[in-house]
Amino acid sequence: MYQPDEFALTETGYRGPAPSWTPATPALWIVDTRQEGERAQRLAPGILDAEELERAGRLVVEADRLCYTASHVALRILLGARLGVAPDAVRMTRERCPSCGGPHGRPATDGGVHFSLSHTRGVALLAFADAPVGVDVERTPKARTVSEIGDQLHPAERRELAELPEQQRPAAFVRAWTRKEAYLKGKGIGLAGGLSHDHVGTGPRPQPGPAGWTVTDVAVPAGYAAAVAVRTAGQPPAHDDDRRK
């Protein structure tokens, strides 16, 4: 299980290190968006682009707005630190979707840095790597939610859930969900790729990842679950000859 670094702002900005990683291990950062949200909001006009500011402004619930703002401010600051440019100078693009070819695949930027961002109310998780990477963080759902959407998982995972006492199913379900979504985000297709095709497991440790990928759980606060998926070195990417960096 990976232990992410903690991201923290000061009143005048970020004072921490740039992300660094090895070929086998991505850099992971966690953001407490409740703690960082108001400071991030004050810094946002000088960091986020017009589209990001407009999207944040459309969020009616303050906790959601602060979560979005803090996570995207953190992303731009950390990418800028790695690339050696100001946060507002980081150029964000989208790769083509490997499934349909549309402009909604993996997020990308100049400089060859692969990254992924996930946030849910209260927590954001960011990953940086030298190969395609995906992360997901989710709040542990209610038992009713598991009963309503648990049948979307792989048949083996559905059997695993059915064998557990009811009170243990939410934690097991969210482990499988975050592992699967991290992998699908890393591929660039998101949940459109379906949750039933790959068996990543509901237990305390993931099953061996899909071919060409390593899927690992990430340590996050109680009440949440998270995972990261990284493409194994040497595996040919789908449509990566069309990367727009």
C-alpha positions as a Python dict, from the first residue, in 0.01 Angstrom:
ca = {
    (1, 'M'): (0, 0, 0),
    (2, 'Y'): (139, 338, -102),
    (3, 'Q'): (161, 619, 154),
    (4, 'P'): (109, 950, -31),
    (5, 'D'): (286, 1275, 55),
    (6, 'E'): (72, 1550, 205),
    (7, 'F'): (16, 1871, 13),
    (8, 'A'): (-16, 2193, 214),
    (9, 'L'): (-45, 2560, 116),
    (10, 'T'): (71, 2869, 302),
    (11, 'E'): (-105, 3203, 276),
    (12, 'T'): (135, 3301, -3),
    (13, 'G'): (150, 2969, -184),
    (14, 'Y'): (320, 2631, -186),
    (15, 'R'): (661, 2579, -30),
    (16, 'G'): (710, 2204, -74),
    (17, 'P'): (919, 1992, -311),
    (18, 'A'): (842, 1903, -671),
    (19, 'P'): (708, 1551, -737),
    (20, 'S'): (975, 1288, -799),
    (21, 'W'): (936, 922, -884),
    (22, 'T'): (1109, 610, -1015),
    (23, 'P'): (1009, 403, -1320),
    (24, 'A'): (837, 153, -1093),
    (25, 'T'): (688, 386, -831),
    (26, 'P'): (469, 692, -904),
    (27, 'A'): (468, 1005, -689),
    (28, 'L'): (144, 1033, -491),
    (29, 'W'): (10, 1339, -308),
    (30, 'I'): (-297, 1371, -88),
    (31, 'V'): (-482, 1697, -28),
    (32, 'D'): (-710, 1767, 269),
    (33, 'T'): (-949, 1986, 73),
    (34, 'R'): (-1135, 2101, 385),
    (35, 'Q'): (-810, 2235, 530),
    (36, 'E'): (-667, 2373, 206),
    (37, 'G'): (-986, 2485, 32),
    (38, 'E'): (-1011, 2845, 150),
    (39, 'R'): (-642, 2919, 92),
    (40, 'A'): (-663, 2757, -250),
    (41, 'Q'): (-967, 2967, -334),
    (42, 'R'): (-774, 3287, -257),
    (43, 'L'): (-487, 3174, -482),
    (44, 'A'): (-706, 3032, -758),
    (45, 'P'): (-755, 3351, -970),
    (46, 'G'): (-378, 3364, -1031),
    (47, 'I'): (-338, 2990, -1095),
    (48, 'L'): (-645, 2833, -1257),
    (49, 'D'): (-749, 2904, -1614),
    (50, 'A'): (-1083, 3056, -1713),
    (51, 'E'): (-1248, 2719, -1775),
    (52, 'E'): (-1145, 2585, -1434),
    (53, 'L'): (-1262, 2900, -1256),
    (54, 'E'): (-1594, 2888, -1440),
    (55, 'R'): (-1645, 2522, -1354),
    (56, 'A'): (-1566, 2583, -987),
    (57, 'G'): (-1810, 2875, -983),
    (58, 'R'): (-2092, 2650, -1105),
    (59, 'L'): (-2062, 2424, -799),
    (60, 'V'): (-2339, 2529, -561),
    (61, 'V'): (-2231, 2333, -253),
    (62, 'E'): (-1936, 2510, -89),
    (63, 'A'): (-1761, 2187, 15),
    (64, 'D'): (-1767, 2067, -346),
    (65, 'R'): (-1641, 2402, -475),
    (66, 'L'): (-1353, 2410, -225),
    (67, 'C'): (-1267, 2047, -305),
    (68, 'Y'): (-1251, 2114, -678),
    (69, 'T'): (-1052, 2433, -633),
    (70, 'A'): (-800, 2287, -387),
    (71, 'S'): (-738, 1978, -600),
    (72, 'H'): (-685, 2171, -924),
    (73, 'V'): (-467, 2437, -759),
    (74, 'A'): (-255, 2154, -614),
    (75, 'L'): (-233, 1983, -954),
    (76, 'R'): (-112, 2296, -1132),
    (77, 'I'): (135, 2383, -856),
    (78, 'L'): (290, 2035, -851),
    (79, 'L'): (303, 2007, -1230),
    (80, 'G'): (458, 2353, -1250),
    (81, 'A'): (718, 2262, -989),
    (82, 'R'): (809, 1948, -1182),
    (83, 'L'): (817, 2121, -1522),
    (84, 'G'): (991, 2436, -1398),
    (85, 'V'): (712, 2674, -1501),
    (86, 'A'): (459, 2888, -1317),
    (87, 'P'): (137, 2705, -1221),
    (88, 'D'): (-74, 2925, -1448),
    (89, 'A'): (159, 2846, -1742),
    (90, 'V'): (91, 2470, -1728),
    (91, 'R'): (-88, 2378, -2050),
    (92, 'M'): (-356, 2113, -2003),
    (93, 'T'): (-479, 1898, -2292),
    (94, 'R'): (-667, 1573, -2345),
    (95, 'E'): (-549, 1268, -2536),
    (96, 'R'): (-780, 1087, -2774),
    (97, 'C'): (-998, 826, -2610),
    (98, 'P'): (-854, 483, -2698),
    (99, 'S'): (-1206, 343, -2717),
    (100, 'C'): (-1388, 590, -2943),
    (101, 'G'): (-1120, 835, -3056),
    (102, 'G'): (-1296, 1135, -2898),
    (103, 'P'): (-1103, 1417, -2725),
    (104, 'H'): (-1176, 1292, -2374),
    (105, 'G'): (-898, 1045, -2300),
    (106, 'R'): (-624, 1079, -2039),
    (107, 'P'): (-535, 1433, -1931),
    (108, 'A'): (-194, 1542, -2056),
    (109, 'T'): (45, 1834, -2044),
    (110, 'D'): (372, 1952, -2192),
    (111, 'G'): (695, 1795, -2071),
    (112, 'G'): (611, 1425, -2083),
    (113, 'V'): (468, 1400, -1730),
    (114, 'H'): (186, 1150, -1690),
    (115, 'F'): (-59, 1242, -1415),
    (116, 'S'): (-400, 1166, -1272),
    (117, 'L'): (-634, 1344, -1030),
    (118, 'S'): (-929, 1218, -829),
    (119, 'H'): (-1129, 1397, -564),
    (120, 'T'): (-1429, 1335, -346),
    (121, 'R'): (-1566, 1565, -81),
    (122, 'G'): (-1286, 1625, 172),
    (123, 'V'): (-997, 1447, -4),
    (124, 'A'): (-807, 1474, -332),
    (125, 'L'): (-543, 1232, -461),
    (126, 'L'): (-287, 1311, -731),
    (127, 'A'): (-39, 1083, -907),
    (128, 'F'): (261, 1158, -1130),
    (129, 'A'): (464, 900, -1324),
    (130, 'D'): (671, 839, -1636),
    (131, 'A'): (403, 605, -1777),
    (132, 'P'): (24, 628, -1799),
    (133, 'V'): (-122, 637, -1447),
    (134, 'G'): (-468, 655, -1292),
    (135, 'V'): (-590, 719, -939),
    (136, 'D'): (-926, 704, -769),
    (137, 'V'): (-1041, 800, -419),
    (138, 'E'): (-1393, 741, -292),
    (139, 'R'): (-1588, 767, 29),
    (140, 'T'): (-1703, 435, 171),
    (141, 'P'): (-2065, 397, 57),
    (142, 'K'): (-2373, 300, 253),
    (143, 'A'): (-2478, -65, 249),
    (144, 'R'): (-2781, 29, 37),
    (145, 'T'): (-2554, 170, -233),
    (146, 'V'): (-2358, -155, -244),
    (147, 'S'): (-2675, -358, -286),
    (148, 'E'): (-2791, -127, -567),
    (149, 'I'): (-2473, -118, -779),
    (150, 'G'): (-2265, -412, -659),
    (151, 'D'): (-2386, -620, -952),
    (152, 'Q'): (-2177, -400, -1184),
    (153, 'L'): (-1858, -568, -1059),
    (154, 'H'): (-1685, -875, -1200),
    (155, 'P'): (-1874, -1201, -1127),
    (156, 'A'): (-1593, -1321, -896),
    (157, 'E'): (-1611, -993, -703),
    (158, 'R'): (-1987, -1025, -671),
    (159, 'R'): (-1937, -1370, -523),
    (160, 'E'): (-1676, -1234, -282),
    (161, 'L'): (-1917, -967, -160),
    (162, 'A'): (-2199, -1218, -118),
    (163, 'E'): (-1981, -1432, 108),
    (164, 'L'): (-1910, -1144, 347),
    (165, 'P'): (-2122, -1031, 643),
    (166, 'E'): (-2336, -736, 535),
    (167, 'Q'): (-2146, -487, 753),
    (168, 'Q'): (-1817, -571, 577),
    (169, 'R'): (-1947, -531, 223),
    (170, 'P'): (-1920, -149, 186),
    (171, 'A'): (-1545, -148, 261),
    (172, 'A'): (-1486, -446, 33),
    (173, 'F'): (-1695, -296, -246),
    (174, 'V'): (-1516, 41, -241),
    (175, 'R'): (-1176, -132, -252),
    (176, 'A'): (-1275, -305, -575),
    (177, 'W'): (-1436, 9, -718),
    (178, 'T'): (-1133, 234, -664),
    (179, 'R'): (-891, -25, -801),
    (180, 'K'): (-1102, -70, -1111),
    (181, 'E'): (-1163, 300, -1171),
    (182, 'A'): (-793, 383, -1124),
    (183, 'Y'): (-709, 127, -1393),
    (184, 'L'): (-976, 253, -1632),
    (185, 'K'): (-867, 615, -1582),
    (186, 'G'): (-507, 512, -1649),
    (187, 'K'): (-621, 358, -1979),
    (188, 'G'): (-802, 681, -2059),
    (189, 'I'): (-1152, 538, -2092),
    (190, 'G'): (-1294, 587, -1741),
    (191, 'L'): (-1608, 406, -1632),
    (192, 'A'): (-1718, 377, -1994),
    (193, 'G'): (-1485, 77, -2000),
    (194, 'G'): (-1721, -109, -1767),
    (195, 'L'): (-1659, -252, -1420),
    (196, 'S'): (-1732, -617, -1491),
    (197, 'H'): (-1444, -709, -1723),
    (198, 'D'): (-1140, -725, -1494),
    (199, 'H'): (-1104, -903, -1161),
    (200, 'V'): (-910, -682, -917),
    (201, 'G'): (-1062, -830, -601),
    (202, 'T'): (-1247, -699, -297),
    (203, 'G'): (-1002, -825, -34),
    (204, 'P'): (-739, -636, 165),
    (205, 'R'): (-489, -674, -122),
    (206, 'P'): (-562, -638, -494),
    (207, 'Q'): (-552, -934, -726),
    (208, 'P'): (-275, -919, -988),
    (209, 'G'): (-363, -628, -1214),
    (210, 'P'): (-485, -653, -1573),
    (211, 'A'): (-210, -744, -1820),
    (212, 'G'): (42, -464, -1850),
    (213, 'W'): (-73, -279, -1537),
    (214, 'T'): (11, -270, -1168),
    (215, 'V'): (-277, -182, -933),
    (216, 'T'): (-200, -88, -572),
    (217, 'D'): (-405, 44, -280),
    (218, 'V'): (-322, 386, -135),
    (219, 'A'): (-338, 481, 234),
    (220, 'V'): (-607, 747, 288),
    (221, 'P'): (-806, 867, 593),
    (222, 'A'): (-1066, 643, 756),
    (223, 'G'): (-1395, 644, 571),
    (224, 'Y'): (-1228, 656, 229),
    (225, 'A'): (-1055, 409, -5),
    (226, 'A'): (-809, 479, -285),
    (227, 'A'): (-597, 304, -546),
    (228, 'V'): (-339, 380, -814),
    (229, 'A'): (-279, 195, -1143),
    (230, 'V'): (40, 234, -1346),
    (231, 'R'): (113, 87, -1688),
    (232, 'T'): (402, -156, -1670),
    (233, 'A'): (718, -49, -1852),
    (234, 'G'): (748, -200, -2196),
    (235, 'Q'): (376, -243, -2258),
    (236, 'P'): (262, -71, -2580),
    (237, 'P'): (-5, 193, -2514),
    (238, 'A'): (-328, 210, -2706),
    (239, 'H'): (-314, 508, -2944),
    (240, 'D'): (-11, 655, -2767),
    (241, 'D'): (139, 733, -3105),
    (242, 'D'): (-116, 1014, -3101),
    (243, 'R'): (-22, 1159, -2759),
    (244, 'R'): (-71, 1534, -2755),
    (245, 'K'): (173, 1678, -2505),
}
